[in-house]
C-alpha cells in the first residue's frame, strides 16, 4: 500500500512539473490537495491552476479541497519567492507570473532582473553564433556552386554566348562571396565582444 502511495506521489509530481493539465481518476481521488498546492506554489504557478484540477476531477465527482490547496500554495510560494530562485528563473528566461506577495516580491524581482540580464546577454551571443553558422553554410554552398560553374566554363570551349552567361553568373557569385566574407569578419568580432559581455554580466550578476 505504501509503495502504491509513493508511486502515485511521484506520478503527481511529474504531472505538476511538466505542466500537464489532466488529472486521472486515481490522481483526483488520492490527491493530497495541500501537497498539490505546495508543489504549484514552489513552481510559481498561478493559484487559479486549481480551476483546471476542479474541471478535470469533476468528471469523477471529486471536488478539490480549496482551503487545503491554498494553505499549501502559500507555503510553496515561501520557497519560490526568494532572491536565488528569482535569479534562476530569470537566467533561464522564464516568465514571472506576478505570484509573489508584496513582502517577498522585492527580493524575488531583484534576483530575477539580475538573472534576466544574464539571459539576454547570452541570447545576444547565441544569436550571433547562429548567424555565423548560417553564413558559413551559405558560403560553402556558394563555393560549391562557383566551382561547378568553373568546370562548366572549361567544358564550353569556344561557345561564346554560353561562356559569357557563365562569366556573368560567376561574377555575381564572387560578389556575393565577398559580401559574405565581409559579414563573417564583422560578426566574428561581434561574437567575441558578445561573449565577453555575457561573461562579464554573468559574473557580475551571479554574486
N, C-alpha and C positions, 0 to 999 in steps of 0.2 A: 504493500500500500504506500509506504513512504517513498519507494523508488518511483512509483507512478506519479506521486505529487512532485518529486524533483524533476521528472521528465516534463510534466506539464509546465512547471515554473520556467524551465529552460526554453521550452517552445514559446511560452508567452513573452519571455524576454526577447527572443529573436523577433517575434512579431512586432514588438514595440520599437526595437532598434531599427528594423528595416522599414518602418513607417507603413506597414500593411494595415489596411483599414477594415479587414474582415476578421471577425472572431467566429470560431466554430461553436457548435452547441456545447461541447465539453468545456471549452475555454470560458464561455459565458457562465455556465453553471458552477464551475470550480474557481472562478476568479476571486482573488483577494483584492477588492477594489481599493483598499488603502495602498497596497503594493503597486497596483496598476497606476494609481495617481502619482505615487512616488517616482516610478520609472518615467512617466511622462514629464514630470517636473524636472528631473535630472537631465532630460534630453532637450529641455527648453521648448517643448510643445505648448500650444495654446490649451488652456483648460477646457475650451469648447470641444476638444477632442472627445470628451465623454459622450457628446451627442452622437458621434459615429458609433461608439460602443452601444449606446442605447438603441440605435436603429438596428444594428446587427443582432443584438440579443433579443429584440422584440419578436423576432421570428420564432424564438424558443420560449416566449413568455417569461423572460428573465429581465428584471429591472435592475440596472446598476445602482449600487449604494452611493448616491451623490455625496453624502456627508463624509463617508469614509474616503472616497476618491479625493475630495477637496482637501481633507486633512493630510493625506499622503502627498498630494500635489504640492502643497505649501512647504512640506518638508523637503521635497525634491528640489524645489526652487532654491532653498537654502544652500544646497550643494551645487546647483547650476550657476547661481548668480554670484560668482566670485571673480576676482580680477584675473586669476590664472585661467579659468575656464573661458572668460571673455576673450583673452588673448588667443587661446586655442581655436575658438570659433572664428574669430576674425582672420587668423593666419590661414585657415582653411577656406576662407571666402564664404562662409555660411551666413545666411540671413538671420539677423536678430529680429525676433517677433515682438519685442516690447513686453516680455512677460515678467521681467524682474520688478519687484516692488520698489518704490522710491528710495527706501532706506538702503537697498543693495544695488540699485541700478547704476549709481555713480561709479562705484568700484568696477562693476562689470563692464561698463562702457569705456572706462579708462583702459582696461586691458584689451577690450575689443578693438578700439581705434588703433592701438599700437600694433596689434596683430594684423589688422586690415591693411595698415600701411605696408607691412611686410608682404602681404598677399599681392597688393597692387604692384609693388616693385618687382616681385617675382613674375607676375603676369606680363609686365612690360618686357622683361628679359626674355621670357619664353616666346612671346610674340615675334620678337626679332629673330630668335633662333629658328622658329618655324618658317619665317620669310626667307632666311638664308638657305634653309634646306630646300625650299621650293625653287628658289632661284638656281641653286646648284643642279637640281634635276632638269630645269629648263635649259641650262647651259649645256649639259651633257646631251640632251635631245637635239639641241640646235647644232652642236658639233657633229653629231652622227649624221644629221641631215646634210650638213655642209660637206662632209666627207663623201657622202653618196653622190652629191651633185658634182664634186670634183672628178670622181671616177666617170660619171656620165659625160662630163665635158670632154674628157680624153677620148671616150668612145665615139663622139660625134664627128671626129675627123674634120673634114672641110665643110660641114653643114653650117653655113654662116648664120642663118636665122636662128636655128636651134641653139647654137653656141652663144649668140647674143642674148637670147632669153635666159639661158642658164647663168650667164655672167651677171645679168641684172638681178636674178634671184639670189645669187651668191653674194652680191654686194649688199643686198638688203639683209641677208643673214649675218654678214660680217658687221654691219652697222648695229644690228640687234645684239650681237655678241659683245660688241664694245659697250653698249648700254648696260647689259647685264653685269659685265665685269666691273664697270664703274660703280654700279649699285652694290655689288658684292663687297667691294673695297670699303664703301661708306658704311654698309651695315655691319661689317666685321668690326669696325671701330665703334659703332653704336653698341654692338653686343658686349664689347669689353667694358664700356662705360656703364651699361645697364647692369651687367653682372657685378661690377664694383659697387654701384649704387645699392643694389639688392643686399650685398654682403654688409655694407655699412649700416643700412636701415635695419637689417635683421639683428646685427649685434647690438645696435643702439636700443632697439625696442624690446629685445628679449630680456633686458635686465630688470 
